Amino acid sequence: MKVYVWKQSGNSYKLRVLLALLGVDYEEVMVDFRAHAHKHADYLKINPRGQVPAIVDGDTVLWDSAACLVYIARKFGGEQWLPSTPAPMAEVMNWTALAGNEMQFGLQYARRGLMRGIYSAGTLEQMQANGRVALDVLEQRLAQNEWLALGHPTLADIACFPYAETAPQGGIGLDAYPGIAAWLKRCKALPNWPERWKV
Ligand SMILES: N[C@@H](CCC(=O)N[C@@H](CS)C(=O)NCC(=O)O)C(=O)O
């Protein structure tokens, strides 16, 4: 299985985390953003959105982090990370949807704005406001619960972790979110939790 990533990408880090926790063997392919490799014709055949992450596993080609996480969890992770029964599966998907919406367009875009000067999707203040919606939802949950879904670590935690952790890089400090801060530490204490790539 080939996994296409870039080292500063939080969406790529989600896959790195799940693969490490599960001890899956795979080939990591760095898509060099500095060379605009994510916009090259060859790569666009894999991910038509010109983004990372993506997975190629035989005839299976996946180009969204949530889809990639679902694939890895169900192929290698049994019932723990994404259960196959309706209500538990849907509860996990609540959080992957939050990760793909307010966390992406709020926390990730605010970070991208401050780190790379890209403001194509609105002002920094708009993105930070969106990001705070996500953090408020997380905090509400984590003030009473150790994990986001089902009382144990699941895909929900992995999908939400990267951009919650980097919220300060988007100008949103975590001091007002003690439940999130404690949960970030709990996640990192899981056996085999990997560091981000060195940049
Ligand atoms: N919804 C996508 C978002 C992926 C995404 O935003 N990837 C970023 C890196 S974290 C990227 O490739 N950005 C380059 C671009 O959009 O041109 C997913 O979850 O996979």
Ligand as a Chemical Component Dictionary entry (heavy atoms), coordinates in Angstrom:
data_LIG
# 
_chem_comp.id                   LIG 
_chem_comp.type                 NON-POLYMER 
_chem_comp.pdbx_formal_charge   0 
_chem_comp.three_letter_code    LIG 
# 
loop_
_chem_comp_atom.comp_id 
_chem_comp_atom.atom_id 
_chem_comp_atom.alt_atom_id 
_chem_comp_atom.type_symbol 
_chem_comp_atom.charge 
_chem_comp_atom.model_Cartn_x 
_chem_comp_atom.model_Cartn_y 
_chem_comp_atom.model_Cartn_z 
_chem_comp_atom.pdbx_ordinal 
LIG N1  N1  N 0 -10.637 17.306 2.581  1  
LIG C1  C1  C 0 -9.271  16.947 2.307  2  
LIG C2  C2  C 0 -8.371  18.130 2.605  3  
LIG C3  C3  C 0 -6.927  17.811 2.305  4  
LIG C4  C4  C 0 -6.048  19.035 2.443  5  
LIG O1  O1  O 0 -6.509  20.149 2.747  6  
LIG N2  N2  N 0 -4.763  18.810 2.208  7  
LIG C5  C5  C 0 -3.814  19.883 2.238  8  
LIG C6  C6  C 0 -2.642  19.526 3.138  9  
LIG S1  S1  S 0 -3.184  19.269 4.801  10 
LIG C7  C7  C 0 -3.304  20.105 0.831  11 
LIG O2  O2  O 0 -2.987  19.161 0.151  12 
LIG N3  N3  N 0 -3.236  21.367 0.409  13 
LIG C8  C8  C 0 -2.759  21.736 -0.879 14 
LIG C9  C9  C 0 -3.814  22.364 -1.733 15 
LIG O3  O3  O 0 -5.000  22.381 -1.325 16 
LIG O4  O4  O 0 -3.465  22.839 -2.794 17 
LIG C10 C10 C 0 -8.857  15.735 3.103  18 
LIG O5  O5  O 0 -9.361  15.576 4.227  19 
LIG O6  O6  O 0 -8.066  14.931 2.613  20 
# 
loop_
_chem_comp_bond.comp_id 
_chem_comp_bond.atom_id_1 
_chem_comp_bond.atom_id_2 
_chem_comp_bond.value_order 
_chem_comp_bond.pdbx_ordinal 
LIG N1  C1  SING 1  
LIG C1  C2  SING 2  
LIG C1  C10 SING 3  
LIG C2  C3  SING 4  
LIG C3  C4  SING 5  
LIG C4  O1  DOUB 6  
LIG C4  N2  SING 7  
LIG N2  C5  SING 8  
LIG C5  C6  SING 9  
LIG C5  C7  SING 10 
LIG C6  S1  SING 11 
LIG C7  O2  DOUB 12 
LIG C7  N3  SING 13 
LIG N3  C8  SING 14 
LIG C8  C9  SING 15 
LIG C9  O3  DOUB 16 
LIG C9  O4  SING 17 
LIG C10 O5  DOUB 18 
LIG C10 O6  SING 19 
# 
